[in-house]
Amino acid sequence: MISNKQFYSVIFLCISTYLLGMFLIPLMDVDAAQYASISREMLARNSFLQVFDLGKDYLDKPPLLFWLSALSMKIFGIYDWSYRLPSILLMIVSIYATYQLAIIYYEKTVAQLSAMVLASLQALFLMSHDVRTDTLLMSWVILGIWQLAKWYQLKRWLNFFLAFIFIGCGMMTKGPIALMVPGFAFLSHFIAQRNWKQLFRWEYLLGVIVIAIMLIPMSIGLYQQFDLHPGKLINNVPIKSGLRFYYWTQSFGRYTGENVYHEMSYFSFLFENMLWSFLPWVVFFLLGIVFSVRELIIQQFQIRSDQEFITTGGFLLTYCILAKSQAQLPHYIFVVFPLAAITTARILYGLFFTDRLLAWRKPLQFFHKVIFALLWIALIGLMFIPFPEIPLFVKITSIFGFLVFVILMFSQLKNFPKIIALGLYTVIGVNIFLSIAFYPNLLQFQMGNDANAFINKNAIDKNSVYLYGINNSNALHFYGKHIFVNLSSTKAFEAHQIILTEKDSTQFFKTMFPSSKVIHEGNQYPVSVLTGTFLNPATRMKEMPRYVMIDLDGKP
């Protein structure tokens, strides 16, 4: 059994670590900084139905993330943490919903383990600061599944309406996938139960109506912005209908070839990324999937009325659909991590709270002790090698953290499985150090953060700063609380301007404006793509692009 004190302590430590990332880590280009910039611009323009990105029409994602973040910024001010706040609050609620879903079908210990597994996933620590639409999507989807499960159990209309309201919120966050995942989960469950009547209920039509009503404001905005003005270019592709793009092309177009994105389109891509995003529980999850499917086969593909296949079936069907897409990114699979957490909790319970799987216990414990020790060693390397600026006491504390891990590894723990405690200690400890030391130093190499710090320190008029011939940084626009114009023609240059450009362009501007001078020089490394060359200070400059800010008239 897991005591309430142990359970709430783990959840508290996980949430506290989220908050460290929320307040200490700057926004990272591209997605998180872009969405924060869009939210700020939405608030500044007072345009909530029509969405813009740096003054241009935006059509990639539905608006709910921007609505909630803009509201948060209106209340608390334009900060990175206020952008993140709504998503993190919903993420915490998703942990509660996962617990509540699990306790419908399993005993309290499994429900506690489900919440603890989800709360301590590496993906959630990442999602707490690198906030994208997937943070909200995961939360709305598990809330919808939980309420549907309660409705099937208790037949209460409140649960029914809440379920479809949450699903509607999910669709306003990232599209039809928010409806598909609950559909896959309960479709697989009822087929496995042979409960055919549940597949054909008139109430589902009412649920669709609820969703349709919720989508009206967003649909009006899409119609006004795009359908009334066909031919607008999005990613250099003319858009005839914003409604069709949202309800079809953006999701189903990934399978028909209509969507312009083509990346990471092989079946194992999402699984390969789960090897890090589902740490420290990925091996237990895989074992849980195998045992769940094995149990289904033994029962001749039919489960009892007191069993559930929502979690395993929902995960597997969603994975197969997402993995067939012509465009995939690592965070696409995060939407079903709450279901995967319950599958993982089941196997953890069988391994460490019963005697049913004793043969698996020792090899799994040995394997995970090695993995967890390697994670601590890797962390110490990150504290000592890449950034000399990290304070010495932080570096020494990371070594102390590893020594405590070693002591725990060889000590006896009462009333709590040691390997679970080691996993929680490792993932929470590692992410605390990443949040307070590694990421803040890493983000100094991001152009938008560095350039904006210089502009603010020197009280430079932001209206005089222009971009030319350089990759955009949404962090620059967000932290600057200003849209910096990107010049596309040399004819637009004027002597009073300050140009932010590639360092290699310095001589070009010297030729055009002999009095010009470089007033600042900095790094512009794509920090979301780390390499060994970059992490080694001795070789970093070999692949470090530089940018400059040039005052064209050279006057103070």
Buried (B, 14 or more C-beta within 10 A) or exposed (E): EBEEEBBEEBBEBBBEBBBBBBEBBBBBBBBBBBBBBBBBBBBBEEBBBBBBBBEEBBBBBBBBBBBBBBBBBEEEEBBBBBBBBBBBEBBBBBBBBBBBBBBBBBEBBBBBBBBBBBBBBBBBBBBBBBBBBBBBBBBBBBBBBBBBBBBBEEEEEEBBBBBBBBBBBBBBBBBBBBBBBBBBBBBBBBBBBEBEEBEEEEEBEEBBEBBEEBBEBBBEBBBEBBBEEEEBEBEEEEBEBBBBBBBBBBBBBBEEEBBEBEEBBEEEBBBEBBEEBBBBBBBBBBBBBEBBBEEBEEEEEEBEEEBBBBBBBBBBBBBEBBBEBBBBBBBBBBBBBBBBBBBBBBBBBBBBBEEEBEEBBEEBBEEBBEBBBEBBEEBBEBBBEBBEEBEEEBBEBBBEBBEEBEEBBEEEEEEBBBBBBBBBBBBBBBBBBBBBBBBBBBBBBBBBBBBBBBBEEEEBEBEBBBBBBBEBBBBBBBBBBBBBBEBEEEEEBEEEBBBBBBBEBBEBBBEEBEEBBBBBBBBBBBBEEEEEEBBEEEEBEEEEBBBBBBBBBBEE
